Amino acid sequence: MTNKDEEMIRKAFAEKDWNDIKATDSWQIFKIIAEFVEGFEKMGRIGPCVSVFGSARTKPGTPYYKLAEEIAFKLTREGYGVITGGGPGIMEGANKGAKAGGGKSVGLNIKLPFEQYSNPFIDYDKMITFDYFFVRKTIFLKYSQGFIALPGGFGTMDELFESITLVQTNKIAHFPIVLVGKQYWGGLIEWIKTTMLNEKNINADDLGLFHVVDTADEAVAVINEFYSKYMLKPNF
């Protein structure tokens, strides 16, 4: 931990006492409700979309940025809108591809002290900015007809595993979850198979909750194949 990190922690604990925190919590309820209302109202009008996740740090023109762009373009050609976290990197690539494909380009942005800013390829009337991660993830989960995860960091892992968990536990509809980049995801998948499964922390059937692919065509095919059998609808 750096001196800067320690200073931020000291300030956070020094700024408010317990009574201040309780009073603030009561008012936060209204802000949280407002974020849910805005998210539900806007997303309910947009129609079927597929979420594309991935790192905010991926640079334009790099292979995974281009792959996100290609996937989003092809999804819009199949009639889906595209939802991203609204920021730079993979998210920007996906919004750019959706825009080029003439489809709906949605951004669910989050206020962060670093990295996150809205990219210029989001439809002006389809961007929502959140203060709370859990509200943002609820909106992702309710209105996404599929999840496509490209290489990313902790945030991508958080969104990916929450999606898998909610499908596994039947808390939301069984929609397609696709991991793009066999080389990137290979070590994680191997660990899931050889450690998590061997320890009996998951069932063998749980390995079928997601697909691992390498190309844009494969990713879009997984989505299309699923919805050739099932109806598009909100997940809860």
SVG drawing of the C-alpha trace seen along z (x, -y; Angstrom):
<svg xmlns="http://www.w3.org/2000/svg" viewBox="-40 -15 44 49">
<polyline fill="none" stroke="black" stroke-width="0.4" points="0.0,0.0 1.4,-3.4 1.5,-6.5 -1.2,-8.0 -3.5,-5.0 -3.0,-5.3 -3.8,-9.0 -7.0,-8.3 -8.1,-5.7 -7.3,-8.1 -9.4,-10.8 -12.3,-8.5 -12.4,-7.4 -11.8,-10.9 -14.5,-12.7 -17.6,-11.2 -18.5,-9.7 -21.1,-6.9 -24.1,-9.2 -23.2,-11.2 -22.9,-7.9 -26.4,-6.8 -28.0,-10.1 -26.3,-9.9 -27.4,-6.4 -31.1,-7.4 -30.8,-10.0 -28.9,-7.7 -31.9,-5.5 -33.7,-8.1 -30.7,-8.5 -30.5,-4.8 -34.2,-4.6 -33.8,-7.4 -31.0,-5.5 -33.1,-2.4 -36.1,-4.4 -34.0,-6.1 -32.4,-2.9 -35.7,-0.9 -37.5,-3.7 -34.7,-4.2 -33.8,-0.6 -37.4,0.6 -37.8,-1.5 -34.6,-0.4 -35.4,3.2 -33.3,6.4 -29.5,5.8 -26.4,7.8 -23.8,6.6 -20.2,6.5 -17.7,6.4 -13.9,5.9 -11.0,3.7 -11.2,-0.1 -7.4,0.0 -7.4,1.6 -6.0,-0.8 -7.8,-1.7 -6.5,0.3 -5.3,3.3 -6.6,6.8 -9.1,7.1 -10.4,3.5 -10.9,4.4 -12.6,7.7 -15.0,5.9 -15.8,3.5 -16.4,6.4 -18.6,8.3 -20.8,5.3 -21.1,4.5 -22.2,8.0 -24.7,8.1 -26.4,5.0 -26.7,6.5 -28.6,9.4 -31.0,6.9 -29.5,6.6 -28.6,3.4 -25.3,3.3 -24.8,2.3 -21.4,1.5 -20.1,-0.1 -19.9,-3.3 -16.2,-3.9 -13.0,-3.6 -11.1,-0.5 -13.2,2.6 -16.3,0.7 -15.5,-2.1 -14.7,0.5 -18.1,2.2 -20.0,-1.1 -18.0,-2.1 -19.0,1.1 -22.6,0.7 -22.7,-2.8 -21.1,-1.7 -23.6,1.0 -26.5,-1.4 -27.7,0.3 -28.5,-0.9 -25.4,-1.9 -26.0,-2.0 -23.6,-3.1 -24.1,-2.4 -21.4,-4.6 -20.0,-4.7 -18.4,-7.6 -14.9,-6.6 -11.9,-8.6 -9.8,-7.2 -10.0,-5.5 -13.7,-5.9 -15.1,-8.5 -17.9,-8.2 -16.8,-7.3 -18.1,-9.3 -19.9,-6.4 -22.8,-6.1 -26.2,-7.3 -26.9,-10.6 -30.2,-9.4 -28.9,-6.0 -26.3,-6.9 -27.0,-6.6 -24.4,-7.5 -24.5,-5.7 -22.9,-6.4 -23.6,-2.8 -22.0,0.3 -24.8,2.6 -27.6,0.5 -25.6,0.4 -25.1,4.2 -28.8,4.7 -29.7,2.8 -27.1,4.8 -28.6,8.0 -32.3,7.2 -32.1,5.9 -29.2,7.9 -30.2,10.8 -26.6,12.1 -23.2,11.4 -20.0,11.3 -16.8,10.9 -13.5,9.9 -10.3,9.7 -10.5,7.4 -9.6,6.9 -11.3,7.2 -14.4,5.3 -14.9,7.7 -14.4,10.7 -16.9,9.2 -19.6,8.8 -18.8,12.2 -19.0,14.2 -22.1,12.5 -23.8,13.3 -22.8,16.9 -23.8,17.1 -27.3,15.7 -27.9,18.1 -26.5,21.0 -28.9,20.3 -31.9,19.6 -32.2,16.0 -32.3,14.7 -33.1,16.3 -30.6,18.7 -29.1,16.5 -25.9,17.0 -22.6,16.1 -19.7,16.0 -16.0,15.5 -13.9,14.3 -10.2,15.2 -9.3,18.8 -5.7,17.9 -6.7,15.2 -9.4,17.2 -7.6,20.6 -5.8,20.5 -8.9,19.5 -11.0,22.2 -8.4,24.8 -8.3,23.8 -12.1,24.0 -12.0,27.5 -9.1,28.8 -9.5,27.1 -13.0,25.7 -14.7,28.7 -12.4,31.2 -13.1,29.6 -16.8,30.1 -17.5,26.4 -19.4,26.6 -21.1,29.3 -19.9,30.6 -23.0,29.2 -22.0,25.7 -19.3,25.8 -22.0,25.6 -23.2,22.2 -20.7,20.4 -19.0,20.7 -15.4,19.9 -14.7,18.7 -12.1,16.9 -13.9,15.1 -16.7,12.5 -18.6,15.0 -18.5,17.6 -19.6,15.2 -22.6,14.0 -23.5,17.5 -23.8,18.5 -26.3,15.7 -28.3,16.4 -28.4,20.2 -29.8,19.6 -32.5,17.2 -33.5,19.5 -35.0,21.6 -36.1,19.1 -38.0,15.8 -36.3,12.5 -37.5,11.0 -36.2,9.2 -34.4,11.5 -36.5,10.9"/>
</svg>
